[in-house]
């Protein structure tokens, strides 16, 4: 059963009771990574294996996401600064115990490409928060695998 989450802003990324932060260097440019994140939402399942379906809504102001296993999210984009940051808040989900969730993707140009940082900022019941802390390694692995696949997808040889 779907339920509405608490409305939070981008500042929640810094104040959430649970903050999981992961980072990885990729060869792709911030421009290419940003396009994949914000403009090609429908392409997410091709590089983020946890995502089974994704689509933009409201002209890019929202997203509908379905994860493998059946979890669904209706999201609002709360930050879209080209080549720098893309963040969204979950408004409605069927995930039990979740009260608020913001995911932020921050991009920083470095010497060889881009430093991609993903912050998962959440609040929920005590059991949800504990499960999230215990699941940190799995989320980190999912992020690393996804960003690696995205980098391969964006590499010039991938288009050949």
C-alpha positions as CSV (number, residue, x, y, z in Angstrom):
1,X,0.0,0.0,0.0
2,X,1.4,3.4,-1.0
3,X,1.8,6.1,1.5
4,X,2.8,9.8,1.4
5,X,6.1,10.8,2.9
6,X,7.0,14.0,4.8
7,X,7.8,16.9,2.4
8,X,11.5,17.9,2.9
9,X,13.8,20.1,1.0
10,X,17.4,19.9,-0.2
11,X,18.6,20.9,3.3
12,X,17.5,17.4,4.4
13,X,20.6,16.0,2.8
14,X,22.6,17.6,5.6
15,X,20.1,17.1,8.5
16,X,18.6,13.6,7.9
17,X,18.8,11.1,10.8
18,X,20.4,8.7,8.4
19,X,22.9,9.9,5.7
20,X,24.7,7.4,3.5
21,X,27.3,9.0,1.2
22,X,29.1,7.2,-1.5
23,X,31.6,8.6,-4.1
24,X,33.4,7.3,-7.2
25,X,35.6,8.8,-9.9
26,X,34.6,8.2,-13.5
27,X,36.2,9.1,-16.8
28,X,33.0,10.6,-18.2
29,X,32.5,14.4,-18.1
30,X,30.1,16.1,-15.7
31,X,28.0,17.1,-18.7
32,X,27.6,13.5,-19.8
33,X,26.9,12.2,-16.3
34,X,24.3,14.9,-15.7
35,X,22.5,14.2,-19.0
36,X,22.3,10.5,-18.0
37,X,20.9,11.3,-14.6
38,X,18.5,14.2,-15.3
39,X,17.7,14.1,-19.0
40,X,17.7,10.3,-19.8
41,X,15.6,9.2,-16.8
42,X,14.2,6.3,-18.9
43,X,17.7,5.0,-19.4
44,X,18.4,4.4,-15.7
45,X,17.4,0.6,-15.9
46,X,20.2,0.1,-18.4
47,X,22.9,1.1,-16.0
48,X,21.4,1.0,-12.4
49,X,20.4,-2.7,-12.0
50,X,18.2,-2.0,-8.9
51,X,15.9,0.1,-11.2
52,X,13.5,-1.9,-13.3
53,X,11.6,1.1,-14.7
54,X,12.0,4.9,-14.7
55,X,10.2,7.7,-16.4
56,X,10.1,11.5,-16.1
57,X,6.8,13.2,-15.2
58,X,5.5,16.7,-15.3
59,X,8.0,17.8,-18.0
60,X,11.0,16.6,-15.9
61,X,9.9,18.0,-12.6
62,X,9.0,14.6,-11.3
63,X,9.9,10.9,-11.7
64,X,8.2,7.5,-11.3
65,X,10.6,4.8,-10.4
66,X,10.1,1.1,-9.9
67,X,12.8,-1.0,-8.3
68,X,13.4,-4.7,-8.8
69,X,11.3,-6.4,-6.1
70,X,8.4,-4.1,-6.5
71,X,9.2,-1.0,-4.5
72,X,7.8,2.1,-6.2
73,X,8.6,5.8,-5.8
74,X,6.8,9.0,-7.0
75,X,9.4,11.7,-6.8
76,X,9.8,15.5,-7.1
77,X,13.0,16.9,-8.5
78,X,14.2,19.5,-6.0
79,X,17.6,20.4,-7.5
80,X,18.7,20.4,-11.1
81,X,21.8,22.4,-11.6
82,X,23.3,21.2,-14.9
83,X,26.6,19.4,-14.6
84,X,26.7,20.0,-10.8
85,X,23.7,18.5,-8.8
86,X,20.6,16.5,-9.4
87,X,18.4,15.7,-6.4
88,X,14.9,14.4,-5.8
89,X,12.6,13.8,-2.9
90,X,10.3,10.8,-2.6
91,X,6.7,11.9,-2.1
92,X,4.9,8.6,-2.3
93,X,6.1,5.0,-1.9
94,X,5.1,1.5,-1.0
95,X,8.2,1.0,1.1
96,X,7.2,0.3,4.7
97,X,8.7,2.4,7.6
98,X,10.0,5.2,5.4
99,X,9.0,8.7,6.4
100,X,11.3,11.0,4.3
101,X,13.9,10.4,1.6
102,X,16.1,12.6,-0.6
103,X,18.7,11.4,-3.0
104,X,21.3,13.8,-4.2
105,X,23.8,13.3,-7.0
106,X,26.7,15.8,-6.8
107,X,29.1,16.1,-9.7
108,X,32.6,17.6,-9.5
109,X,34.9,17.9,-12.5
110,X,38.3,16.4,-11.6
111,X,41.5,15.9,-13.6
112,X,40.4,12.8,-15.5
113,X,36.6,13.2,-15.5
114,X,34.1,13.5,-12.7
115,X,33.8,12.7,-9.1
116,X,30.2,11.4,-8.6
117,X,28.8,11.6,-5.0
118,X,25.5,10.0,-4.1
119,X,23.9,10.9,-0.8
120,X,21.0,8.9,0.5
121,X,19.3,11.0,3.2
122,X,16.4,9.3,5.0
123,X,14.2,9.2,8.0
124,X,11.9,6.4,9.1
125,X,10.9,4.1,11.9
126,X,13.6,2.8,14.2
127,X,13.4,-0.5,12.4
128,X,13.8,1.2,9.0
129,X,16.8,3.3,10.2
130,X,18.5,0.2,11.6
131,X,17.8,-1.8,8.4
132,X,19.2,1.1,6.3
133,X,22.4,1.2,8.4
134,X,22.8,-2.5,8.1
135,X,22.1,-2.3,4.4
136,X,24.8,0.4,3.8
137,X,27.3,-2.1,2.3
138,X,24.7,-3.3,-0.2
139,X,23.7,0.3,-1.2
140,X,27.4,1.1,-1.6
141,X,27.9,-1.9,-3.9
142,X,24.8,-1.0,-5.9
143,X,26.1,2.6,-6.3
144,X,29.6,1.5,-7.3
145,X,28.3,-1.1,-9.8
146,X,25.8,1.4,-11.3
147,X,28.3,4.2,-11.7
148,X,30.8,1.8,-13.2
149,X,28.2,0.7,-15.7
150,X,27.2,4.3,-16.4
151,X,30.8,5.2,-17.1
152,X,31.2,2.3,-19.5
153,X,27.9,3.3,-21.2
154,X,29.1,6.9,-21.6
155,X,32.6,6.1,-22.8
156,X,33.4,7.0,-26.4
157,X,34.0,3.3,-27.3
158,X,30.5,2.4,-26.1
159,X,29.0,4.3,-29.0
160,X,31.1,2.4,-31.5
